[in-house]
Amino acid sequence: MIQADSLLRHVVLFKFKEGTTKSQIKEVEDAFSALPSKIEQIKGYEWGLNNSPEGLEKGFTHAFFLTFESEEDRATYLPHPDHKAFGAVLTPYLDDVLVIDYWTN
């Protein structure tokens, strides 16, 4: 489904296990950041670290923001072999994940 004048956003938040090293986290960051060059359906990508002063992050430190033009593009991305390979890199270090998708207004 494509919504006129709207983009599909895929927001992913990570909370890493206690004891995960900086180099292990960098491995995850690099692996996620490589996906847009491997999966053409990703039309936009950005990420960053939490810096909110509110103290409401509940241990989540990393935010990743992907853009798709359609639900079909997202449906191609989710089971894509490169996305699955990224999951294998991430899983040993992941304590929790939160994913929200929405159409822009």
MOPAC internal coordinates of N, CA, C and O (Angstrom, degrees):
PM7 1SCF
backbone

  N    0.0000 0     0.00 0     0.00 0    0    0    0
  C    1.4522 1     0.00 0     0.00 0    1    0    0
  C    1.5319 1   109.23 1     0.00 0    2    1    0
  O    1.2310 1   120.37 1   -45.27 1    3    2    1
  N    1.2936 1   116.89 1   134.73 1    3    2    1
  C    1.4604 1   122.22 1   175.49 1    5    3    2
  C    1.5254 1   107.59 1  -118.27 1    6    5    3
  O    1.2310 1   120.70 1   -47.71 1    7    6    5
  N    1.3028 1   116.27 1   132.29 1    7    6    5
  C    1.4528 1   120.54 1   177.34 1    9    7    6
  C    1.5269 1   108.02 1  -102.64 1   10    9    7
  O    1.2310 1   120.90 1   -48.96 1   11   10    9
  N    1.3165 1   115.88 1   131.04 1   11   10    9
  C    1.4589 1   120.86 1  -177.56 1   13   11   10
  C    1.5259 1   110.88 1   -57.34 1   14   13   11
  O    1.2310 1   121.15 1   -44.33 1   15   14   13
  N    1.3312 1   115.40 1   135.67 1   15   14   13
  C    1.4697 1   121.80 1   176.84 1   17   15   14
  C    1.5320 1   112.97 1    53.87 1   18   17   15
  O    1.2310 1   120.24 1  -145.95 1   19   18   17
  N    1.3069 1   117.14 1    34.05 1   19   18   17
  C    1.4448 1   121.13 1  -178.39 1   21   19   18
  C    1.5272 1   108.96 1  -139.67 1   22   21   19
  O    1.2310 1   120.84 1   -27.24 1   23   22   21
  N    1.3300 1   116.00 1   152.76 1   23   22   21
  C    1.4616 1   121.85 1   177.37 1   25   23   22
  C    1.5202 1   108.93 1  -122.67 1   26   25   23
  O    1.2310 1   120.90 1   -30.34 1   27   26   25
  N    1.3074 1   115.88 1   149.66 1   27   26   25
  C    1.4544 1   121.49 1   178.42 1   29   27   26
  C    1.5264 1   108.40 1   -93.39 1   30   29   27
  O    1.2310 1   120.69 1   -62.15 1   31   30   29
  N    1.3199 1   116.29 1   117.85 1   31   30   29
  C    1.4596 1   122.27 1   179.70 1   33   31   30
  C    1.5301 1   109.07 1  -100.07 1   34   33   31
  O    1.2310 1   121.40 1   -38.96 1   35   34   33
  N    1.3193 1   114.93 1   141.04 1   35   34   33
  C    1.4645 1   123.04 1   179.95 1   37   35   34
  C    1.5280 1   105.57 1  -125.48 1   38   37   35
  O    1.2310 1   120.71 1   -73.71 1   39   38   37
  N    1.3254 1   116.25 1   106.29 1   39   38   37
  C    1.4611 1   122.58 1  -175.33 1   41   39   38
  C    1.5279 1   108.72 1  -105.01 1   42   41   39
  O    1.2310 1   120.85 1   -53.25 1   43   42   41
  N    1.3288 1   115.99 1   126.75 1   43   42   41
  C    1.4606 1   121.66 1  -176.40 1   45   43   42
  C    1.5307 1   108.10 1  -126.94 1   46   45   43
  O    1.2310 1   120.72 1   -53.55 1   47   46   45
  N    1.3189 1   116.22 1   126.45 1   47   46   45
  C    1.4642 1   122.20 1   178.60 1   49   47   46
  C    1.5254 1   109.06 1  -117.25 1   50   49   47
  O    1.2310 1   120.52 1   -45.27 1   51   50   49
  N    1.3396 1   116.62 1   134.73 1   51   50   49
  C    1.4658 1   121.63 1  -178.75 1   53   51   50
  C    1.5095 1   111.04 1  -115.66 1   54   53   51
  O    1.2310 1   121.64 1   -39.31 1   55   54   53
  N    1.3268 1   114.46 1   140.69 1   55   54   53
  C    1.4630 1   123.83 1   167.85 1   57   55   54
  C    1.5221 1   105.28 1  -120.23 1   58   57   55
  O    1.2310 1   120.40 1   -59.84 1   59   58   57
  N    1.3137 1   116.84 1   120.16 1   59   58   57
  C    1.4558 1   121.21 1  -177.40 1   61   59   58
  C    1.5245 1   111.36 1   -88.86 1   62   61   59
  O    1.2310 1   121.34 1   -28.11 1   63   62   61
  N    1.3249 1   115.04 1   151.89 1   63   62   61
  C    1.4592 1   120.80 1   177.16 1   65   63   62
  C    1.5184 1   110.25 1   -62.85 1   66   65   63
  O    1.2310 1   121.37 1   -34.33 1   67   66   65
  N    1.3239 1   114.99 1   145.67 1   67   66   65
  C    1.4610 1   120.14 1   174.63 1   69   67   66
  C    1.5216 1   108.27 1   -58.43 1   70   69   67
  O    1.2310 1   120.79 1   -43.47 1   71   70   69
  N    1.3198 1   116.10 1   136.53 1   71   70   69
  C    1.4561 1   120.82 1   179.59 1   73   71   70
  C    1.5201 1   113.98 1    93.40 1   74   73   71
  O    1.2310 1   119.85 1   174.07 1   75   74   73
  N    1.3430 1   117.89 1    -5.93 1   75   74   73
  C    1.4575 1   120.15 1   176.14 1   77   75   74
  C    1.5295 1   108.06 1   -66.80 1   78   77   75
  O    1.2310 1   120.55 1   -50.69 1   79   78   77
  N    1.3258 1   116.56 1   129.31 1   79   78   77
  C    1.4651 1   120.77 1  -174.94 1   81   79   78
  C    1.5326 1   111.22 1   -81.19 1   82   81   79
  O    1.2310 1   121.17 1   -17.28 1   83   82   81
  N    1.3159 1   115.36 1   162.72 1   83   82   81
  C    1.4648 1   120.69 1   176.98 1   85   83   82
  C    1.5242 1   111.00 1   -59.59 1   86   85   83
  O    1.2310 1   120.20 1   141.39 1   87   86   85
  N    1.3214 1   117.22 1   -38.61 1   87   86   85
  C    1.4659 1   119.54 1  -179.35 1   89   87   86
  C    1.5270 1   111.23 1   -69.52 1   90   89   87
  O    1.2310 1   119.82 1   145.55 1   91   90   89
  N    1.3143 1   117.94 1   -34.45 1   91   90   89
  C    1.4636 1   120.78 1   176.15 1   93   91   90
  C    1.5293 1   110.56 1   -67.74 1   94   93   91
  O    1.2310 1   120.51 1   139.01 1   95   94   93
  N    1.3252 1   116.64 1   -40.99 1   95   94   93
  C    1.4660 1   120.54 1   177.09 1   97   95   94
  C    1.5246 1   110.14 1   -64.83 1   98   97   95
  O    1.2310 1   120.05 1   139.73 1   99   98   97
  N    1.3234 1   117.51 1   -40.27 1   99   98   97
  C    1.4716 1   120.68 1   177.62 1  101   99   98
  C    1.5234 1   110.72 1   -62.50 1  102  101   99
  O    1.2310 1   120.17 1   142.20 1  103  102  101
  N    1.3148 1   117.29 1   -37.80 1  103  102  101
  C    1.4641 1   121.21 1   176.40 1  105  103  102
  C    1.5314 1   110.59 1   -58.83 1  106  105  103
  O    1.2310 1   120.26 1   137.35 1  107  106  105
  N    1.3247 1   117.10 1   -42.65 1  107  106  105
  C    1.4659 1   122.16 1   178.20 1  109  107  106
  C    1.5267 1   109.95 1   -66.44 1  110  109  107
  O    1.2310 1   120.27 1   132.52 1  111  110  109
  N    1.3306 1   117.09 1   -47.48 1  111  110  109
  C    1.4715 1   120.87 1   179.01 1  113  111  110
  C    1.5270 1   110.78 1   -56.45 1  114  113  111
  O    1.2310 1   120.46 1   132.92 1  115  114  113
  N    1.3218 1   116.73 1   -47.08 1  115  114  113
  C    1.4677 1   121.25 1  -178.80 1  117  115  114
  C    1.5262 1   111.53 1   -64.98 1  118  117  115
  O    1.2310 1   120.37 1   139.49 1  119  118  117
  N    1.3225 1   116.89 1   -40.51 1  119  118  117
  C    1.4621 1   120.47 1  -179.60 1  121  119  118
  C    1.5287 1   111.19 1   -66.17 1  122  121  119
  O    1.2310 1   120.02 1   138.95 1  123  122  121
  N    1.3331 1   117.57 1   -41.05 1  123  122  121
  C    1.4649 1   120.32 1   178.09 1  125  123  122
  C    1.5322 1   109.45 1   -66.87 1  126  125  123
  O    1.2310 1   120.69 1   136.95 1  127  126  125
  N    1.3195 1   116.28 1   -43.05 1  127  126  125
  C    1.4670 1   120.58 1  -177.48 1  129  127  126
  C    1.5238 1   112.72 1   -66.31 1  130  129  127
  O    1.2310 1   119.72 1   161.17 1  131  130  129
  N    1.3175 1   118.14 1   -18.83 1  131  130  129
  C    1.4686 1   121.60 1   177.76 1  133  131  130
  C    1.5299 1   112.04 1   -80.11 1  134  133  131
  O    1.2310 1   119.84 1   161.87 1  135  134  133
  N    1.3185 1   117.91 1   -18.13 1  135  134  133
  C    1.4685 1   120.14 1  -174.80 1  137  135  134
  C    1.5300 1   114.67 1   -60.50 1  138  137  135
  O    1.2310 1   118.43 1   138.83 1  139  138  137
  N    1.3363 1   120.60 1   -41.17 1  139  138  137
  C    1.4670 1   118.71 1  -179.26 1  141  139  138
  C    1.5308 1   113.79 1   -59.61 1  142  141  139
  O    1.2310 1   119.96 1   151.29 1  143  142  141
  N    1.3273 1   117.69 1   -28.71 1  143  142  141
  C    1.4608 1   119.88 1   178.43 1  145  143  142
  C    1.5281 1   111.60 1   -80.43 1  146  145  143
  O    1.2310 1   120.42 1   167.90 1  147  146  145
  N    1.3104 1   116.80 1   -12.10 1  147  146  145
  C    1.4597 1   121.45 1  -177.92 1  149  147  146
  C    1.5283 1   113.15 1  -106.27 1  150  149  147
  O    1.2310 1   120.45 1   156.74 1  151  150  149
  N    1.3375 1   116.75 1   -23.26 1  151  150  149
  C    1.4707 1   121.29 1  -174.76 1  153  151  150
  C    1.5248 1   107.92 1  -124.26 1  154  153  151
  O    1.2310 1   120.93 1   -75.72 1  155  154  153
  N    1.3163 1   115.82 1   104.28 1  155  154  153
  C    1.4665 1   120.44 1  -172.71 1  157  155  154
  C    1.5231 1   113.93 1   -65.82 1  158  157  155
  O    1.2310 1   119.57 1   161.06 1  159  158  157
  N    1.3106 1   118.43 1   -18.94 1  159  158  157
  C    1.4650 1   120.74 1  -179.29 1  161  159  158
  C    1.5280 1   112.51 1   -71.16 1  162  161  159
  O    1.2310 1   119.93 1   163.17 1  163  162  161
  N    1.3230 1   117.74 1   -16.83 1  163  162  161
  C    1.4692 1   120.93 1   176.63 1  165  163  162
  C    1.5240 1   107.10 1   -77.21 1  166  165  163
  O    1.2310 1   120.54 1   -67.43 1  167  166  165
  N    1.3228 1   116.56 1   112.57 1  167  166  165
  C    1.4747 1   121.45 1  -176.59 1  169  167  166
  C    1.5167 1   112.96 1   -94.48 1  170  169  167
  O    1.2310 1   120.44 1   161.79 1  171  170  169
  N    1.3189 1   116.76 1   -18.21 1  171  170  169
  C    1.4563 1   121.16 1   177.63 1  173  171  170
  C    1.5122 1   109.46 1  -153.71 1  174  173  171
  O    1.2310 1   120.77 1   -32.60 1  175  174  173
  N    1.3348 1   116.13 1   147.40 1  175  174  173
  C    1.4647 1   120.78 1  -177.65 1  177  175  174
  C    1.5182 1   109.16 1  -152.01 1  178  177  175
  O    1.2310 1   121.13 1   -45.15 1  179  178  177
  N    1.3078 1   115.45 1   134.85 1  179  178  177
  C    1.4562 1   121.26 1   170.30 1  181  179  178
  C    1.5175 1   108.17 1  -154.45 1  182  181  179
  O    1.2310 1   120.95 1   -19.85 1  183  182  181
  N    1.3011 1   115.79 1   160.15 1  183  182  181
  C    1.4554 1   119.62 1   176.48 1  185  183  182
  C    1.5158 1   109.34 1  -153.11 1  186  185  183
  O    1.2310 1   121.56 1   -16.07 1  187  186  185
  N    1.3256 1   114.62 1   163.93 1  187  186  185
  C    1.4475 1   119.93 1   177.60 1  189  187  186
  C    1.5106 1   111.33 1  -167.54 1  190  189  187
  O    1.2310 1   121.75 1    -6.72 1  191  190  189
  N    1.3281 1   114.25 1   173.28 1  191  190  189
  C    1.4600 1   122.08 1   179.67 1  193  191  190
  C    1.5207 1   110.36 1  -100.14 1  194  193  191
  O    1.2310 1   120.93 1   -35.83 1  195  194  193
  N    1.3121 1   115.82 1   144.17 1  195  194  193
  C    1.4530 1   120.50 1   177.87 1  197  195  194
  C    1.5274 1   110.50 1   -58.92 1  198  197  195
  O    1.2310 1   120.73 1   -46.55 1  199  198  197
  N    1.3106 1   116.21 1   133.45 1  199  198  197
  C    1.4610 1   119.95 1   171.38 1  201  199  198
  C    1.5293 1   111.15 1  -138.07 1  202  201  199
  O    1.2310 1   120.89 1  -154.72 1  203  202  201
  N    1.3233 1   115.90 1    25.28 1  203  202  201
  C    1.4595 1   120.54 1   179.37 1  205  203  202
  C    1.5260 1   110.74 1   -67.83 1  206  205  203
  O    1.2310 1   120.11 1   -45.52 1  207  206  205
  N    1.3251 1   117.40 1   134.48 1  207  206  205
  C    1.4586 1   120.23 1   177.38 1  209  207  206
  C    1.5273 1   113.11 1   -83.55 1  210  209  207
  O    1.2310 1   119.96 1   179.64 1  211  210  209
  N    1.3466 1   117.69 1    -0.36 1  211  210  209
  C    1.4624 1   120.58 1  -173.66 1  213  211  210
  C    1.5272 1   114.39 1   -78.49 1  214  213  211
  O    1.2310 1   120.17 1   159.79 1  215  214  213
  N    1.3298 1   117.28 1   -20.21 1  215  214  213
  C    1.4595 1   119.75 1   179.55 1  217  215  214
  C    1.5128 1   114.23 1    73.19 1  218  217  215
  O    1.2310 1   120.11 1  -153.08 1  219  218  217
  N    1.3286 1   117.40 1    26.92 1  219  218  217
  C    1.4671 1   121.67 1  -177.16 1  221  219  218
  C    1.5292 1   112.76 1  -108.72 1  222  221  219
  O    1.2310 1   119.82 1  -166.12 1  223  222  221
  N    1.3229 1   117.95 1    13.88 1  223  222  221
  C    1.4697 1   121.61 1  -172.68 1  225  223  222
  C    1.5270 1   113.88 1   -76.39 1  226  225  223
  O    1.2310 1   119.82 1   166.69 1  227  226  225
  N    1.3263 1   117.95 1   -13.31 1  227  226  225
  C    1.4681 1   122.91 1   176.28 1  229  227  226
  C    1.5308 1   112.83 1    53.11 1  230  229  227
  O    1.2310 1   120.77 1  -145.79 1  231  230  229
  N    1.3234 1   116.14 1    34.21 1  231  230  229
  C    1.4546 1   120.74 1   176.99 1  233  231  230
  C    1.5213 1   114.81 1    90.05 1  234  233  231
  O    1.2310 1   120.05 1   172.33 1  235  234  233
  N    1.3283 1   117.51 1    -7.67 1  235  234  233
  C    1.4618 1   120.58 1   177.28 1  237  235  234
  C    1.5240 1   108.42 1   -77.14 1  238  237  235
  O    1.2310 1   120.76 1   -49.03 1  239  238  237
  N    1.3344 1   116.16 1   130.97 1  239  238  237
  C    1.4571 1   120.54 1  -175.02 1  241  239  238
  C    1.5211 1   113.47 1  -116.77 1  242  241  239
  O    1.2310 1   119.91 1   153.08 1  243  242  241
  N    1.3330 1   117.77 1   -26.92 1  243  242  241
  C    1.4581 1   122.43 1  -171.81 1  245  243  242
  C    1.5282 1   110.80 1  -118.46 1  246  245  243
  O    1.2310 1   121.08 1   -46.28 1  247  246  245
  N    1.3339 1   115.53 1   133.72 1  247  246  245
  C    1.4643 1   121.86 1   176.05 1  249  247  246
  C    1.5253 1   108.76 1  -120.80 1  250  249  247
  O    1.2310 1   121.08 1   -50.79 1  251  250  249
  N    1.3201 1   115.55 1   129.21 1  251  250  249
  C    1.4669 1   122.80 1   177.25 1  253  251  250
  C    1.5172 1   107.68 1  -121.18 1  254  253  251
  O    1.2310 1   120.91 1   -41.37 1  255  254  253
  N    1.3289 1   115.87 1   138.63 1  255  254  253
  C    1.4546 1   121.88 1  -169.98 1  257  255  254
  C    1.5279 1   107.66 1  -132.93 1  258  257  255
  O    1.2310 1   120.51 1   -72.14 1  259  258  257
  N    1.3210 1   116.63 1   107.86 1  259  258  257
  C    1.4618 1   121.57 1  -179.59 1  261  259  258
  C    1.5133 1   109.58 1  -110.51 1  262  261  259
  O    1.2310 1   120.96 1   -31.53 1  263  262  261
  N    1.3224 1   115.78 1   148.47 1  263  262  261
  C    1.4590 1   121.86 1   178.79 1  265  263  262
  C    1.5226 1   109.47 1  -120.21 1  266  265  263
  O    1.2310 1   121.71 1   -45.67 1  267  266  265
  N    1.3304 1   114.33 1   134.33 1  267  266  265
  C    1.4557 1   122.37 1   174.90 1  269  267  266
  C    1.5175 1   108.38 1  -125.27 1  270  269  267
  O    1.2310 1   120.89 1   -26.12 1  271  270  269
  N    1.3202 1   115.91 1   153.88 1  271  270  269
  C    1.4646 1   119.93 1   179.00 1  273  271  270
  C    1.5266 1   112.35 1   -89.07 1  274  273  271
  O    1.2310 1   120.26 1   163.37 1  275  274  273
  N    1.3269 1   117.11 1   -16.63 1  275  274  273
  C    1.4699 1   119.74 1  -177.47 1  277  275  274
  C    1.5258 1   110.17 1  -155.32 1  278  277  275
  O    1.2310 1   121.24 1   -16.99 1  279  278  277
  N    1.3155 1   115.23 1   163.01 1  279  278  277
  C    1.4562 1   120.25 1   174.85 1  281  279  278
  C    1.5214 1   110.02 1   -67.78 1  282  281  279
  O    1.2310 1   120.25 1   151.24 1  283  282  281
  N    1.3271 1   117.12 1   -28.76 1  283  282  281
  C    1.4651 1   120.91 1   176.43 1  285  283  282
  C    1.5341 1   110.44 1   -64.33 1  286  285  283
  O    1.2310 1   120.51 1   138.74 1  287  286  285
  N    1.3339 1   116.64 1   -41.26 1  287  286  285
  C    1.4680 1   119.89 1   177.13 1  289  287  286
  C    1.5276 1   110.66 1   -62.44 1  290  289  287
  O    1.2310 1   120.52 1   137.49 1  291  290  289
  N    1.3267 1   116.61 1   -42.51 1  291  290  289
  C    1.4691 1   119.66 1   177.56 1  293  291  290
  C    1.5278 1   110.02 1   -64.30 1  294  293  291
  O    1.2310 1   120.39 1   141.33 1  295  294  293
  N    1.3226 1   116.86 1   -38.67 1  295  294  293
  C    1.4672 1   121.06 1   179.48 1  297  295  294
  C    1.5263 1   111.62 1   -65.26 1  298  297  295
  O    1.2310 1   120.07 1   151.91 1  299  298  297
  N    1.3170 1   117.47 1   -28.09 1  299  298  297
  C    1.4653 1   121.04 1   174.81 1  301  299  298
  C    1.5283 1   109.95 1   -75.31 1  302  301  299
  O    1.2310 1   120.47 1   139.70 1  303  302  301
  N    1.3321 1   116.71 1   -40.30 1  303  302  301
  C    1.4646 1   122.51 1  -178.39 1  305  303  302
  C    1.5317 1   112.93 1   -64.17 1  306  305  303
  O    1.2310 1   120.27 1   132.89 1  307  306  305
  N    1.3177 1   117.09 1   -47.11 1  307  306  305
  C    1.4653 1   120.62 1  -170.75 1  309  307  306
  C    1.5376 1   113.35 1   -56.00 1  310  309  307
  O    1.2310 1   118.51 1   131.45 1  311  310  309
  N    1.3410 1   120.44 1   -48.55 1  311  310  309
  C    1.4661 1   119.72 1   179.05 1  313  311  310
  C    1.5316 1   113.83 1   -91.71 1  314  313  311
  O    1.2310 1   120.07 1  -175.30 1  315  314  313
  N    1.3172 1   117.47 1     4.70 1  315  314  313
  C    1.4686 1   121.70 1  -176.01 1  317  315  314
  C    1.5394 1   109.93 1   -56.33 1  318  317  315
  O    1.2310 1   119.55 1   -42.14 1  319  318  317
  N    1.3265 1   118.46 1   137.86 1  319  318  317
  C    1.4675 1   120.70 1  -178.75 1  321  319  318
  C    1.5303 1   114.26 1   -55.92 1  322  321  319
  O    1.2310 1   119.69 1   144.71 1  323  322  321
  N    1.3303 1   118.20 1   -35.29 1  323  322  321
  C    1.4658 1   119.86 1   178.86 1  325  323  322
  C    1.5263 1   111.35 1   -71.56 1  326  325  323
  O    1.2310 1   119.96 1   146.79 1  327  326  325
  N    1.3243 1   117.69 1   -33.21 1  327  326  325
  C    1.4632 1   121.36 1   175.22 1  329  327  326
  C    1.5312 1   109.34 1   -67.86 1  330  329  327
  O    1.2310 1   120.45 1   138.32 1  331  330  329
  N    1.3227 1   116.74 1   -41.68 1  331  330  329
  C    1.4628 1   121.12 1   178.29 1  333  331  330
  C    1.5370 1   110.52 1   -64.28 1  334  333  331
  O    1.2310 1   120.19 1   139.97 1  335  334  333
  N    1.3296 1   117.24 1   -40.03 1  335  334  333
  C    1.4648 1   121.12 1   177.95 1  337  335  334
  C    1.5280 1   110.35 1   -63.37 1  338  337  335
  O    1.2310 1   120.37 1   141.01 1  339  338  337
  N    1.3353 1   116.90 1   -38.99 1  339  338  337
  C    1.4602 1   120.40 1   175.52 1  341  339  338
  C    1.5266 1   110.30 1   -60.59 1  342  341  339
  O    1.2310 1   120.41 1   136.90 1  343  342  341
  N    1.3210 1   116.82 1   -43.10 1  343  342  341
  C    1.4617 1   120.93 1   178.43 1  345  343  342
  C    1.5212 1   112.43 1   -57.05 1  346  345  343
  O    1.2310 1   120.67 1   144.05 1  347  346  345
  N    1.3197 1   116.33 1   -35.95 1  347  346  345
  C    1.4671 1   120.37 1   178.27 1  349  347  346
  C    1.5235 1   111.54 1   -67.51 1  350  349  347
  O    1.2310 1   120.06 1   147.10 1  351  350  349
  N    1.3320 1   117.48 1   -32.90 1  351  350  349
  C    1.4713 1   121.58 1   175.92 1  353  351  350
  C    1.5280 1   109.49 1   -70.46 1  354  353  351
  O    1.2310 1   120.36 1   137.63 1  355  354  353
  N    1.3179 1   116.92 1   -42.37 1  355  354  353
  C    1.4617 1   123.34 1  -174.17 1  357  355  354
  C    1.5254 1   113.78 1   -72.53 1  358  357  355
  O    1.2310 1   120.28 1   135.21 1  359  358  357
  N    1.3105 1   117.07 1   -44.79 1  359  358  357
  C    1.4636 1   122.64 1  -167.31 1  361  359  358
  C    1.5194 1   115.72 1   -50.88 1  362  361  359
  O    1.2310 1   118.59 1   137.82 1  363  362  361
  N    1.3391 1   120.30 1   -42.18 1  363  362  361
  C    1.4731 1   118.33 1  -178.40 1  365  363  362
  C    1.5289 1   114.41 1   -62.76 1  366  365  363
  O    1.2310 1   120.07 1   159.22 1  367  366  365
  N    1.3141 1   117.48 1   -20.78 1  367  366  365
  C    1.4669 1   121.82 1  -174.81 1  369  367  366
  C    1.5285 1   113.27 1  -106.75 1  370  369  367
  O    1.2310 1   120.17 1   171.80 1  371  370  369
  N    1.3159 1   117.29 1    -8.20 1  371  370  369
  C    1.4649 1   121.44 1  -170.44 1  373  371  370
  C    1.5220 1   111.65 1   -85.73 1  374  373  371
  O    1.2310 1   120.87 1   -55.44 1  375  374  373
  N    1.3298 1   115.95 1   124.56 1  375  374  373
  C    1.4610 1   121.57 1   173.57 1  377  375  374
  C    1.5195 1   109.91 1   -91.09 1  378  377  375
  O    1.2310 1   120.35 1   138.73 1  379  378  377
  N    1.3412 1   116.94 1   -41.27 1  379  378  377
  C    1.4664 1   120.91 1  -178.71 1  381  379  378
  C    1.5194 1   108.97 1  -158.14 1  382  381  379
  O    1.2310 1   121.31 1   -24.43 1  383  382  381
  N    1.3212 1   115.11 1   155.57 1  383  382  381
  C    1.4623 1   121.79 1   177.93 1  385  383  382
  C    1.5243 1   108.00 1  -140.49 1  386  385  383
  O    1.2310 1   121.00 1   -33.60 1  387  386  385
  N    1.3209 1   115.68 1   146.40 1  387  386  385
  C    1.4585 1   122.71 1   175.08 1  389  387  386
  C    1.5154 1   106.84 1  -130.11 1  390  389  387
  O    1.2310 1   120.54 1   -52.41 1  391  390  389
  N    1.3274 1   116.58 1   127.59 1  391  390  389
  C    1.4626 1   121.52 1   179.72 1  393  391  390
  C    1.5194 1   108.79 1  -125.39 1  394  393  391
  O    1.2310 1   121.06 1   -48.91 1  395  394  393
  N    1.3208 1   115.58 1   131.09 1  395  394  393
  C    1.4648 1   122.16 1   174.93 1  397  395  394
  C    1.5169 1   107.71 1  -133.06 1  398  397  395
  O    1.2310 1   120.99 1   -50.24 1  399  398  397
  N    1.3214 1   115.71 1   129.76 1  399  398  397
  C    1.4666 1   121.54 1   174.58 1  401  399  398
  C    1.5209 1   108.07 1  -114.98 1  402  401  399
  O    1.2310 1   121.18 1   -37.15 1  403  402  401
  N    1.3309 1   115.34 1   142.85 1  403  402  401
  C    1.4609 1   118.61 1   178.71 1  405  403  402
  C    1.5321 1   109.79 1  -154.89 1  406  405  403
  O    1.2310 1   121.88 1   -26.21 1  407  406  405
  N    1.3242 1   114.01 1   153.79 1  407  406  405
  C    1.4792 1   120.80 1   171.95 1  409  407  406
  C    1.5149 1   107.61 1   -87.72 1  410  409  407
  O    1.2310 1   120.02 1   -46.32 1  411  410  409
  N    1.3206 1   117.56 1   133.68 1  411  410  409
  C    1.4653 1   120.85 1   179.44 1  413  411  410
  C    1.5132 1   110.55 1   -67.35 1  414  413  411
  O    1.2310 1   121.03 1   -33.64 1  415  414  413
  N    1.3204 1   115.63 1   146.36 1  415  414  413
  C    1.4715 1   122.98 1   175.57 1  417  415  414
  C    1.5121 1   109.29 1  -110.22 1  418  417  415
  O    1.2310 1   120.10 1   180.00 1  419  418  417

